[in-house]
């Protein structure tokens, strides 16, 4: 069974993240991903970056992933700390 920490590690290994939170139940996951790699990208393009980081795991291990993808500036506007 895949754990939220596993998904977090997979994403962090595949792309630079300033902040990363993952929750879930082993099949369905939710992620908050903050990365400068999202600068200038549409929401769809941001999700594609994450899917590329996950690779085949998205089809084989992770049933569903809901994600909020933010740039560091967008994250700062929320008033959250960037420490992950």
VMD Tcl script that builds the backbone (N, CA, C; Angstrom):
set m [mol new atoms 252]
animate dup $m
set s [atomselect $m all]
$s set {name element resname resid chain x y z} {
  {N N UNK 1 A 0.841 -1.179 0.000}
  {CA C UNK 1 A 0.000 0.000 0.000}
  {C C UNK 1 A 0.895 1.254 0.000}
  {N N UNK 2 A 0.552 2.201 -0.811}
  {CA C UNK 2 A 1.287 3.453 -0.909}
  {C C UNK 2 A 0.800 4.404 0.185}
  {N N UNK 3 A 1.735 5.009 0.879}
  {CA C UNK 3 A 1.418 5.941 1.954}
  {C C UNK 3 A 1.635 7.375 1.476}
  {N N UNK 4 A 0.999 8.344 2.144}
  {CA C UNK 4 A 1.216 9.740 1.771}
  {C C UNK 4 A 2.700 10.132 1.754}
  {N N UNK 5 A 3.488 9.601 2.705}
  {CA C UNK 5 A 4.925 9.903 2.724}
  {C C UNK 5 A 5.622 9.375 1.469}
  {N N UNK 6 A 5.151 8.253 0.944}
  {CA C UNK 6 A 5.714 7.711 -0.291}
  {C C UNK 6 A 5.452 8.666 -1.452}
  {N N UNK 7 A 4.214 9.123 -1.563}
  {CA C UNK 7 A 3.847 10.039 -2.649}
  {C C UNK 7 A 4.637 11.330 -2.519}
  {N N UNK 8 A 4.766 11.809 -1.309}
  {CA C UNK 8 A 5.552 13.030 -1.060}
  {C C UNK 8 A 6.989 12.830 -1.545}
  {N N UNK 9 A 7.579 11.714 -1.193}
  {CA C UNK 9 A 8.954 11.410 -1.598}
  {C C UNK 9 A 9.072 11.301 -3.116}
  {N N UNK 10 A 8.117 10.630 -3.765}
  {CA C UNK 10 A 8.145 10.489 -5.225}
  {C C UNK 10 A 8.133 11.866 -5.908}
  {N N UNK 11 A 7.258 12.745 -5.438}
  {CA C UNK 11 A 7.165 14.081 -6.038}
  {C C UNK 11 A 8.459 14.853 -5.792}
  {N N UNK 12 A 8.942 14.831 -4.552}
  {CA C UNK 12 A 10.152 15.585 -4.190}
  {C C UNK 12 A 11.376 15.095 -4.962}
  {N N UNK 13 A 11.433 13.808 -5.256}
  {CA C UNK 13 A 12.559 13.264 -6.015}
  {C C UNK 13 A 12.492 13.657 -7.488}
  {N N UNK 14 A 11.290 13.935 -7.971}
  {CA C UNK 14 A 11.117 14.201 -9.390}
  {C C UNK 14 A 11.073 15.660 -9.791}
  {N N UNK 15 A 10.976 16.566 -8.796}
  {CA C UNK 15 A 10.894 17.988 -9.127}
  {C C UNK 15 A 11.282 18.818 -7.912}
  {N N UNK 16 A 11.760 20.045 -8.137}
  {CA C UNK 16 A 12.103 20.902 -7.004}
  {C C UNK 16 A 10.835 21.447 -6.344}
  {N N UNK 17 A 10.761 21.346 -5.029}
  {CA C UNK 17 A 9.586 21.835 -4.292}
  {C C UNK 17 A 10.052 22.705 -3.128}
  {N N UNK 18 A 9.441 23.865 -3.002}
  {CA C UNK 18 A 9.719 24.716 -1.858}
  {C C UNK 18 A 8.883 24.288 -0.655}
  {N N UNK 19 A 7.738 23.699 -0.925}
  {CA C UNK 19 A 6.843 23.211 0.130}
  {C C UNK 19 A 6.025 22.077 -0.471}
  {N N UNK 20 A 5.792 21.042 0.325}
  {CA C UNK 20 A 5.061 19.883 -0.184}
  {C C UNK 20 A 4.335 19.192 0.958}
  {N N UNK 21 A 3.021 19.093 0.834}
  {CA C UNK 21 A 2.192 18.384 1.806}
  {C C UNK 21 A 1.371 17.344 1.052}
  {N N UNK 22 A 1.307 16.127 1.577}
  {CA C UNK 22 A 0.491 15.083 0.956}
  {C C UNK 22 A -0.292 14.368 2.047}
  {N N UNK 23 A -1.584 14.212 1.818}
  {CA C UNK 23 A -2.438 13.424 2.705}
  {C C UNK 23 A -3.153 12.394 1.842}
  {N N UNK 24 A -3.675 11.360 2.479}
  {CA C UNK 24 A -4.416 10.367 1.713}
  {C C UNK 24 A -4.653 9.093 2.477}
  {N N UNK 25 A -5.367 8.178 1.811}
  {CA C UNK 25 A -5.790 6.935 2.450}
  {C C UNK 25 A -5.169 5.685 1.834}
  {N N UNK 26 A -4.155 5.849 0.999}
  {CA C UNK 26 A -3.527 4.694 0.375}
  {C C UNK 26 A -3.884 4.536 -1.083}
  {N N UNK 27 A -4.986 5.118 -1.507}
  {CA C UNK 27 A -5.391 5.099 -2.916}
  {C C UNK 27 A -5.687 6.497 -3.435}
  {N N UNK 28 A -6.351 7.297 -2.630}
  {CA C UNK 28 A -6.717 8.665 -3.003}
  {C C UNK 28 A -5.865 9.629 -2.186}
  {N N UNK 29 A -5.225 10.564 -2.888}
  {CA C UNK 29 A -4.312 11.482 -2.228}
  {C C UNK 29 A -4.635 12.928 -2.594}
  {N N UNK 30 A -4.275 13.823 -1.680}
  {CA C UNK 30 A -4.367 15.256 -1.917}
  {C C UNK 30 A -2.996 15.848 -1.653}
  {N N UNK 31 A -2.557 16.744 -2.538}
  {CA C UNK 31 A -1.234 17.331 -2.387}
  {C C UNK 31 A -1.290 18.846 -2.557}
  {N N UNK 32 A -0.504 19.520 -1.737}
  {CA C UNK 32 A -0.238 20.949 -1.886}
  {C C UNK 32 A 1.227 21.028 -2.287}
  {N N UNK 33 A 1.469 21.513 -3.497}
  {CA C UNK 33 A 2.822 21.533 -4.043}
  {C C UNK 33 A 3.176 22.970 -4.400}
  {N N UNK 34 A 4.279 23.450 -3.832}
  {CA C UNK 34 A 4.763 24.803 -4.108}
  {C C UNK 34 A 6.112 24.669 -4.798}
  {N N UNK 35 A 6.210 25.219 -6.006}
  {CA C UNK 35 A 7.442 25.088 -6.769}
  {C C UNK 35 A 7.630 26.261 -7.720}
  {N N UNK 36 A 8.863 26.727 -7.819}
  {CA C UNK 36 A 9.194 27.763 -8.799}
  {C C UNK 36 A 9.050 27.211 -10.220}
  {N N UNK 37 A 9.053 25.902 -10.361}
  {CA C UNK 37 A 8.882 25.275 -11.682}
  {C C UNK 37 A 7.506 25.576 -12.268}
  {N N UNK 38 A 6.569 26.038 -11.457}
  {CA C UNK 38 A 5.217 26.347 -11.929}
  {C C UNK 38 A 5.092 27.770 -12.491}
  {N N UNK 39 A 6.128 28.596 -12.312}
  {CA C UNK 39 A 6.083 29.984 -12.789}
  {C C UNK 39 A 5.727 30.030 -14.271}
  {N N UNK 40 A 4.723 30.843 -14.607}
  {CA C UNK 40 A 4.344 31.046 -15.998}
  {C C UNK 40 A 3.585 29.901 -16.645}
  {N N UNK 41 A 3.247 28.870 -15.876}
  {CA C UNK 41 A 2.543 27.709 -16.426}
  {C C UNK 41 A 1.062 27.742 -16.051}
  {N N UNK 42 A 0.241 27.220 -16.945}
  {CA C UNK 42 A -1.186 27.085 -16.666}
  {C C UNK 42 A -1.388 25.981 -15.633}
  {N N UNK 43 A -2.592 25.894 -15.120}
  {CA C UNK 43 A -2.923 24.837 -14.156}
  {C C UNK 43 A -2.692 23.451 -14.757}
  {N N UNK 44 A -3.104 23.275 -15.995}
  {CA C UNK 44 A -2.918 21.974 -16.661}
  {C C UNK 44 A -1.433 21.661 -16.816}
  {N N UNK 45 A -0.647 22.645 -17.229}
  {CA C UNK 45 A 0.793 22.435 -17.401}
  {C C UNK 45 A 1.466 22.125 -16.065}
  {N N UNK 46 A 0.996 22.755 -14.991}
  {CA C UNK 46 A 1.547 22.472 -13.662}
  {C C UNK 46 A 1.273 21.024 -13.272}
  {N N UNK 47 A 0.069 20.565 -13.526}
  {CA C UNK 47 A -0.279 19.176 -13.202}
  {C C UNK 47 A 0.553 18.211 -14.037}
  {N N UNK 48 A 0.823 18.571 -15.276}
  {CA C UNK 48 A 1.654 17.720 -16.127}
  {C C UNK 48 A 3.068 17.592 -15.575}
  {N N UNK 49 A 3.587 18.670 -14.983}
  {CA C UNK 49 A 4.909 18.622 -14.352}
  {C C UNK 49 A 4.900 17.595 -13.215}
  {N N UNK 50 A 3.850 17.619 -12.412}
  {CA C UNK 50 A 3.740 16.676 -11.292}
  {C C UNK 50 A 3.580 15.248 -11.807}
  {N N UNK 51 A 2.730 15.053 -12.807}
  {CA C UNK 51 A 2.550 13.719 -13.371}
  {C C UNK 51 A 3.861 13.182 -13.942}
  {N N UNK 52 A 4.645 14.047 -14.568}
  {CA C UNK 52 A 5.944 13.624 -15.101}
  {C C UNK 52 A 6.873 13.196 -13.964}
  {N N UNK 53 A 6.818 13.915 -12.840}
  {CA C UNK 53 A 7.635 13.552 -11.685}
  {C C UNK 53 A 7.230 12.190 -11.129}
  {N N UNK 54 A 5.942 11.892 -11.171}
  {CA C UNK 54 A 5.444 10.611 -10.652}
  {C C UNK 54 A 5.645 9.462 -11.627}
  {N N UNK 55 A 5.697 9.770 -12.913}
  {CA C UNK 55 A 5.913 8.745 -13.929}
  {C C UNK 55 A 4.851 7.656 -13.896}
  {N N UNK 56 A 5.282 6.422 -14.056}
  {CA C UNK 56 A 4.363 5.279 -14.102}
  {C C UNK 56 A 3.665 5.014 -12.774}
  {N N UNK 57 A 4.173 5.577 -11.703}
  {CA C UNK 57 A 3.529 5.380 -10.392}
  {C C UNK 57 A 2.085 5.890 -10.408}
  {N N UNK 58 A 1.837 6.908 -11.230}
  {CA C UNK 58 A 0.480 7.468 -11.297}
  {C C UNK 58 A -0.498 6.431 -11.837}
  {N N UNK 59 A -0.063 5.593 -12.715}
  {CA C UNK 59 A -0.941 4.555 -13.275}
  {C C UNK 59 A -0.933 3.281 -12.438}
  {N N UNK 60 A 0.214 2.969 -11.859}
  {CA C UNK 60 A 0.368 1.686 -11.200}
  {C C UNK 60 A 0.070 1.693 -9.701}
  {N N UNK 61 A 0.463 2.765 -8.994}
  {CA C UNK 61 A 0.367 2.765 -7.541}
  {C C UNK 61 A -0.655 3.744 -6.973}
  {N N UNK 62 A -0.849 4.847 -7.672}
  {CA C UNK 62 A -1.691 5.919 -7.143}
  {C C UNK 62 A -3.000 5.949 -7.925}
  {N N UNK 63 A -4.092 5.702 -7.232}
  {CA C UNK 63 A -5.390 5.652 -7.903}
  {C C UNK 63 A -5.881 7.042 -8.277}
  {N N UNK 64 A -5.752 8.003 -7.372}
  {CA C UNK 64 A -6.236 9.363 -7.637}
  {C C UNK 64 A -5.394 10.366 -6.860}
  {N N UNK 65 A -5.112 11.493 -7.507}
  {CA C UNK 65 A -4.345 12.550 -6.876}
  {C C UNK 65 A -4.988 13.892 -7.185}
  {N N UNK 66 A -5.474 14.532 -6.144}
  {CA C UNK 66 A -6.003 15.889 -6.254}
  {C C UNK 66 A -4.879 16.810 -5.804}
  {N N UNK 67 A -4.609 17.852 -6.585}
  {CA C UNK 67 A -3.488 18.699 -6.209}
  {C C UNK 67 A -3.771 20.176 -6.354}
  {N N UNK 68 A -3.158 20.928 -5.451}
  {CA C UNK 68 A -3.136 22.376 -5.522}
  {C C UNK 68 A -1.686 22.723 -5.834}
  {N N UNK 69 A -1.450 23.368 -6.971}
  {CA C UNK 69 A -0.105 23.689 -7.420}
  {C C UNK 69 A 0.081 25.199 -7.404}
  {N N UNK 70 A 1.035 25.654 -6.598}
  {CA C UNK 70 A 1.243 27.087 -6.413}
  {C C UNK 70 A 2.702 27.467 -6.641}
  {N N UNK 71 A 2.906 28.689 -7.100}
  {CA C UNK 71 A 4.251 29.250 -7.133}
  {C C UNK 71 A 4.584 29.726 -5.722}
  {N N UNK 72 A 5.851 29.964 -5.432}
  {CA C UNK 72 A 6.189 30.490 -4.099}
  {C C UNK 72 A 5.472 31.803 -3.787}
  {N N UNK 73 A 5.313 32.683 -4.778}
  {CA C UNK 73 A 4.618 33.957 -4.551}
  {C C UNK 73 A 3.147 33.724 -4.205}
  {N N UNK 74 A 2.496 32.799 -4.902}
  {CA C UNK 74 A 1.095 32.492 -4.605}
  {C C UNK 74 A 0.957 31.902 -3.205}
  {N N UNK 75 A 1.898 31.059 -2.832}
  {CA C UNK 75 A 1.886 30.449 -1.507}
  {C C UNK 75 A 2.075 31.506 -0.431}
  {N N UNK 76 A 2.968 32.455 -0.674}
  {CA C UNK 76 A 3.213 33.542 0.285}
  {C C UNK 76 A 1.961 34.391 0.471}
  {N N UNK 77 A 1.188 34.573 -0.610}
  {CA C UNK 77 A -0.054 35.338 -0.511}
  {C C UNK 77 A -1.057 34.680 0.423}
  {N N UNK 78 A -0.962 33.378 0.571}
  {CA C UNK 78 A -1.853 32.655 1.479}
  {C C UNK 78 A -1.429 32.853 2.941}
  {N N UNK 79 A -0.225 33.415 3.135}
  {CA C UNK 79 A 0.249 33.655 4.481}
  {C C UNK 79 A 0.785 32.428 5.165}
  {N N UNK 80 A 1.202 31.462 4.366}
  {CA C UNK 80 A 1.734 30.208 4.931}
  {C C UNK 80 A 3.253 30.252 4.933}
  {N N UNK 81 A 3.847 29.520 5.810}
  {CA C UNK 81 A 5.305 29.409 5.866}
  {C C UNK 81 A 5.783 28.516 4.733}
  {N N UNK 82 A 6.947 28.800 4.189}
  {CA C UNK 82 A 7.460 27.983 3.097}
  {C C UNK 82 A 8.320 26.834 3.608}
  {N N UNK 83 A 8.442 26.647 4.886}
  {CA C UNK 83 A 9.210 25.505 5.410}
  {C C UNK 83 A 8.410 24.235 5.201}
  {N N UNK 84 A 9.069 23.209 4.662}
  {CA C UNK 84 A 8.358 21.932 4.447}
  {C C UNK 84 A 8.913 20.829 5.277}
}
mol reanalyze $m
mol bondsrecalc $m
mol representation Tube
mol addrep $m
